[in-house]
Amino acid sequence: MSKKIYIIHENDEWIIQLKQELEILNQPYETWFIDELELDLDSTPPEGVFYNRMSASSHTRGHRYAPEMTGALLSWLKSHGRTVINDRDALRLELSKVEQYTALKSAGITTPETIAVNSIDLLFDATVKLNKTPFIVKPNRGGKGTGVQLFYTLEGLKSSIENDALGESLDGMWLVQSYIKPSDGCITRVEFIGGEMIYAVRVDASGGFELCPADSCHVNDDFCPTDSVGSKFSIHQNYENDEIHKYKSFLSSNGIGIGAIEYARDSTGKRYVYDVNTNTNYNNKAELNDGGEIQGMREIAKFLTYKLNNKRL
């Protein structure tokens, strides 16, 4: 059997352009949709390159246990020596903010002050200990900014807890975190493929925390990246960042071949990384507005082709 590129995922809409780009390159590929799956641990996986696109937000699309099954699948692939892009370590970071922040700190990358608890009943006291206002409360495992809430007072949090308005945390853990107000109202998302930065995206964060850049993402009407009236996503021009080498080292050390680093800059210009995305999406409108010379899914297709054939395009 000839080698293929295998795309491990749980959302068909997110891989439409990637499939198109692989077809343009005439590369053999197969998609593995992970929801309910039977995995024979005594079987042998096919030859090829396996690209893991499992998302922490899969439960919001009805695929509650897809990440857990993907973890088993990645372990199976590893045991047979297969090439995996975004391996089990990358999945671990995708599914846990605590894992992200501890790994980022180990890499010398600044993150917001954060306290984790495993009960809503502990949130108020943790917030008092944090002693920062405003502050953010978020589930440890979310995705797309789901469940992230900004509070300006302790009374606001107390009322939210008493009225059961915080929602749920999938793994039972909650984070209370100092809020880094972006000095210009925007956050920055730095995209990497194969260990190299392809570009940085400026994202208008004034509409909320659900900042998925996918063209197919359907968040609420007041924050939609497909909105034709004034896109909230734009490619940074002449982008400079003296910490890029730290980001590259961090991604490499944690098995992330394709991913993004998101940060906010405070009024002093200091960067605070608050999210690592190992299931990166791209806003094609922003790419085309920038001239279209670099398009994320096209670059991924080229990278996967190189990994499959060991030949640069």
C-alpha positions in Angstrom: 0.0 0.0 0.0 1.4 3.4 -1.0 2.0 6.1 1.7 -0.6 8.8 2.3 -1.2 11.9 4.4 -3.8 11.1 7.1 -5.8 14.0 8.6 -7.1 13.2 12.1 -10.0 15.6 12.9 -13.6 16.0 14.1 -14.8 19.0 12.1 -15.2 18.6 8.3 -15.6 22.3 7.7 -12.1 23.1 9.1 -10.3 20.9 6.5 -12.1 21.9 3.3 -9.3 24.2 2.0 -6.6 21.8 3.2 -8.1 19.0 1.1 -8.3 21.3 -1.9 -4.7 22.3 -1.5 -3.5 18.7 -1.3 -5.5 17.9 -4.4 -3.8 20.7 -6.2 -0.5 19.2 -5.2 -1.8 15.8 -6.3 -1.0 14.3 -3.0 -2.7 11.1 -1.7 -4.6 11.7 1.5 -7.3 10.3 3.7 -9.4 11.9 6.4 -10.0 10.1 9.7 -13.1 11.6 11.4 -12.8 10.9 15.1 -16.0 10.6 17.0 -16.9 7.0 17.6 -14.1 4.7 16.7 -13.0 1.1 17.0 -9.2 0.8 17.4 -7.6 -2.7 17.2 -4.4 -2.3 19.2 -3.0 -5.5 17.7 -3.3 -4.1 14.1 -0.6 -2.2 12.3 -1.3 1.4 11.1 -0.7 2.3 7.4 2.4 4.0 6.2 2.4 7.7 5.9 2.2 11.0 7.7 -0.4 11.6 10.3 -1.6 15.2 11.0 -3.5 15.6 14.3 -6.1 18.4 14.2 -8.1 17.3 17.2 -9.6 20.3 19.0 -10.3 21.1 22.7 -13.7 22.4 21.6 -14.9 19.1 20.0 -17.5 18.7 22.8 -19.2 21.9 21.5 -19.9 20.0 18.3 -21.2 16.9 20.0 -17.9 14.9 20.0 -17.3 14.7 23.7 -14.8 11.9 23.8 -13.1 12.5 20.5 -9.9 13.9 22.1 -9.6 10.9 24.5 -9.9 8.5 21.6 -7.4 10.6 19.6 -4.9 10.3 22.5 -5.2 6.5 22.3 -4.8 6.6 18.5 -1.7 8.8 18.7 -0.2 6.4 21.3 -0.9 3.5 18.9 0.8 5.4 16.0 3.8 6.3 18.1 4.3 2.6 19.2 4.7 1.8 15.5 7.1 4.6 14.8 4.8 6.6 12.5 5.4 10.2 11.7 2.8 12.3 13.6 2.5 16.1 13.3 1.1 17.4 16.6 1.7 14.4 18.7 0.4 13.2 22.1 2.3 16.0 23.9 0.7 18.6 21.6 -2.7 17.1 22.3 -2.0 17.3 26.1 -1.4 21.1 25.8 -4.5 21.5 23.5 -6.7 20.1 26.2 -5.4 21.9 29.3 -4.7 25.5 30.0 -2.7 24.5 33.1 -0.5 22.3 31.0 0.0 25.2 28.6 0.9 27.7 31.2 3.4 25.4 33.1 5.1 24.5 29.8 5.2 28.2 28.7 6.7 29.2 32.0 9.4 26.5 31.7 10.3 28.0 28.3 10.8 31.4 29.8 7.6 32.8 28.2 5.5 35.3 30.3 1.9 34.3 31.0 -0.8 36.1 33.1 -0.9 35.4 36.8 -3.2 32.3 37.2 -4.6 30.2 40.0 -6.3 26.8 39.2 -9.0 25.2 41.3 -11.1 22.0 40.9 -14.3 23.3 42.3 -16.5 26.4 41.7 -16.7 26.6 45.5 -13.0 27.5 45.6 -13.1 30.2 42.9 -14.0 33.1 45.1 -11.2 32.5 47.6 -8.8 32.0 44.8 -9.8 35.3 43.3 -9.3 37.0 46.6 -5.8 35.5 46.8 -5.1 36.7 43.2 -6.0 40.2 44.3 -6.3 41.6 40.7 -9.2 43.4 39.1 -10.4 43.1 36.5 -9.9 39.3 36.2 -10.9 36.5 34.0 -12.5 33.1 34.9 -12.2 30.3 32.4 -12.6 26.5 32.3 -9.3 24.6 32.0 -10.5 22.9 28.9 -12.6 25.1 26.6 -11.6 25.9 23.0 -12.7 28.9 20.9 -12.8 31.1 24.0 -15.8 29.1 25.2 -16.7 29.9 28.8 -14.2 32.7 29.3 -15.8 35.5 31.4 -14.4 38.9 32.4 -15.3 40.3 35.9 -14.6 43.8 37.2 -15.5 43.1 40.8 -15.5 40.3 43.3 -19.2 40.9 43.8 -19.8 40.2 40.2 -18.2 36.8 40.5 -20.0 36.0 43.7 -23.3 36.8 42.0 -22.4 34.7 39.0 -21.5 31.7 41.2 -24.7 32.1 43.3 -26.9 32.2 40.2 -25.1 29.2 38.6 -24.1 31.4 35.6 -20.5 30.3 35.1 -21.5 27.2 33.0 -19.5 24.0 33.2 -15.9 23.0 33.1 -15.4 19.8 31.1 -12.6 18.5 33.3 -13.8 20.0 36.6 -11.0 22.6 36.7 -11.4 26.4 36.7 -8.8 29.1 36.3 -8.9 32.6 37.7 -6.5 34.9 35.9 -5.4 38.5 35.8 -6.8 40.3 32.8 -4.3 41.7 30.4 -6.1 44.6 28.7 -4.7 44.9 25.2 -3.2 48.4 24.9 -4.8 48.8 21.4 -7.8 46.6 21.8 -6.2 43.8 19.8 -4.4 40.5 20.5 -1.8 38.9 18.3 -1.8 35.4 17.0 1.6 34.1 15.7 1.3 31.2 13.2 4.0 28.5 12.8 4.3 25.7 10.4 7.2 23.2 10.5 9.0 25.3 13.1 8.9 28.5 11.1 6.7 31.6 11.5 4.5 32.2 8.5 2.9 35.4 9.7 1.3 37.1 12.7 -2.4 38.1 12.7 -3.8 41.1 14.5 -7.3 40.3 16.0 -9.7 42.9 17.2 -10.7 41.6 20.6 -13.3 44.2 21.5 -16.2 41.9 20.7 -15.4 39.1 23.1 -13.2 36.1 23.7 -14.4 33.7 21.0 -11.6 34.4 18.6 -11.5 31.4 16.3 -10.2 32.8 12.9 -11.7 30.0 10.8 -13.7 31.2 7.8 -16.3 28.5 8.7 -16.5 29.4 12.4 -20.0 30.4 13.5 -19.8 32.2 16.8 -22.3 34.9 17.6 -23.3 37.6 15.2 -21.4 40.4 17.0 -18.2 38.5 16.6 -17.9 36.6 13.3 -14.6 36.5 11.3 -16.7 35.9 8.1 -18.3 39.3 8.6 -17.8 41.2 5.3 -18.3 44.6 7.0 -15.0 45.3 8.5 -12.9 42.1 9.2 -11.5 41.8 12.7 -8.5 39.9 11.4 -5.6 41.4 9.5 -2.0 40.3 8.8 0.7 42.2 10.7 2.9 44.2 8.4 6.6 44.4 9.2 6.0 42.3 12.3 8.8 42.2 14.9 9.0 40.2 18.1 12.3 39.5 19.9 10.8 36.4 21.6 10.1 34.4 18.4 13.1 32.1 19.2 11.4 31.2 22.5 8.2 30.4 20.7 10.0 28.1 18.3 11.9 26.3 21.0 8.6 25.9 23.0 6.7 24.4 20.0 9.5 22.0 19.2 9.9 20.9 22.8 6.2 20.1 23.0 5.6 18.2 19.8 3.8 21.0 18.0 4.7 21.0 14.3 1.8 23.2 13.3 0.3 25.7 15.8 -0.1 29.3 17.0 0.8 31.4 20.0 -1.6 34.1 21.2 -0.7 37.1 23.3 -1.8 40.5 24.5 0.4 43.5 25.2 -0.3 45.7 28.1 0.1 49.5 28.3 3.8 49.1 28.9 4.3 46.9 25.8 4.9 43.7 27.7 3.6 40.5 26.1 1.6 38.0 28.0 0.9 34.7 26.2 -2.5 33.3 27.2 -3.2 30.6 24.7 -1.4 27.9 22.6 -3.4 26.5 19.7 -2.4 23.2 18.2 -5.4 23.0 15.9 -4.8 26.2 14.1 -7.2 27.8 11.7 -6.7 30.7 9.3 -8.8 33.6 8.1 -8.5 33.4 4.3 -10.1 36.9 3.9 -7.2 38.4 5.9 -4.7 36.4 3.8 -6.2 37.5 0.5 -6.4 41.1 1.8 -2.6 40.8 2.4 -2.1 39.8 -1.2 -2.6 36.0 -0.8 1.0 35.1 -1.3 1.0 33.2 2.0 -2.0 31.1 2.8 -2.0 28.9 5.9 -3.7 25.8 4.5 -1.6 25.9 1.4 1.6 26.1 3.5 0.4 23.2 5.6 -0.3 21.1 2.5 3.2 21.9 1.2 4.7 21.0 4.6 2.8 17.7 4.8 3.9 16.9 1.2 7.5 17.5 2.2 7.1 15.2 5.3 5.6 12.5 3.1 8.1 12.7 0.3 11.1 14.3 2.0 11.1 16.8 -0.9 10.6 20.6 -0.7 8.2 22.2 -3.1 
